[in-house]
């Protein structure tokens, strides 16, 4: 749409991962080095974590482009699987048809394949993306896989990539044996504010923008925009791409050749964003030590599934996770519930529910949701599980971009954006 206007050859801020556009910040370069070390040295087990949109998938793509023909890679990106399905997925990625085999046969097939490849001088690497959704049973199978080795070398190297919840999963009680096998563990942090202009220049140059006589990339997006971009994106590359792409569209529509701070504000309004720390700042609370977790006695979930055994679950300050496996704050034992199914977030005296890419979905008052605000009396469903949200407070807010649950016409919804405008703290930004 705007390529000719800005003298570009391709989209500089596309949202789909593209290794050509990978910007190696200090953190990204270190994570890349860890993964490459695993390939070069047949040395073990690497865990890379990072927020959604931090560039984990792009790093994987970069790795896949650099390996030689003697390296075979099985990449698993659907992780809500039981242990048999997990083995089947690995073998299918390696070119076999394992779908009629039982567990013992699957393990034998994989072991024989790995030994054959090793004998032929080939290396096999298993990359598991979205690993935070793995069940405890699959993690135990991964522990066993890391023990596959000859007298000299490991015959399978493993790279786990996932969101920050993966760290909590691996540090949970009962995971000590698996954690001790990890050779490198690294968290891919967001870009710092001072690094954003380099990130933007890199993507514009890769997209075809020619350098000027001084050897630098022309400032299509002015330096005055960087603090605003950081404020609204938190340094998350995917969010930077989304905001900058929208800003370029706004500038194109207004027939302007550069993006100013005013145009960034226009783009923010188009996206209906509030500052990053106000939208997702509550995620930091998830990293509290277990002993520091506080519970809010005024908010709870009431189990409606077991009428003869009334159960109540208190909700934490910060984030409460719900799912089938034991590492959740609230465990719901049913095969229709995913390992990590959903989370309930407490922020500014209000509660939001978010589905964590579950298999069977999360429902509020009969409506399937991705994210929505909760109000007192809402009925929440995960498969056969029926829960009621109870909260004494009367006022709730809705974050822009959240879906509203089914409510009556008399319900009044106040947006977080409106709340922020009236906040003395926000007024100082």
Secondary structure, DSSP 8 states (H G I E B T S, - for coil): --TTTTT-SS-TT-SS--GGG----HHHHHHHHHHHHHHHHT--EEEEEE-TTSSHHHHHHHHHHH--TTEEEEEE------HHHHHHHHHHHTT---TT--HHHHHHHHHHHHHHHHHTT-EEEEEESSGGG--HHHHHHHHHHHT-B-SSSBS-EEEEEE-THHHHHHTSTT-HHHHHT-SEEEEE----HHHHHHHHHHHHHHTT--B-TTSSB--SB-GGGHHHHHHHHTT-HHHHHHHHHHHHHHHHHTT-SSB-HHHHHHHHHHHT---HHHHHGGGGGGGS-GGG--EEEEEEEEE-S-TTS-EEEEEESSEEEEESSTTSSEE---TTS-SS-EEEEEETTEEEEEE-S-SS-EEETTEEESEEE--TT-EEEETTEEEEEEES----EE-TT-------TT---EEHHHHHHT-HHHHT-
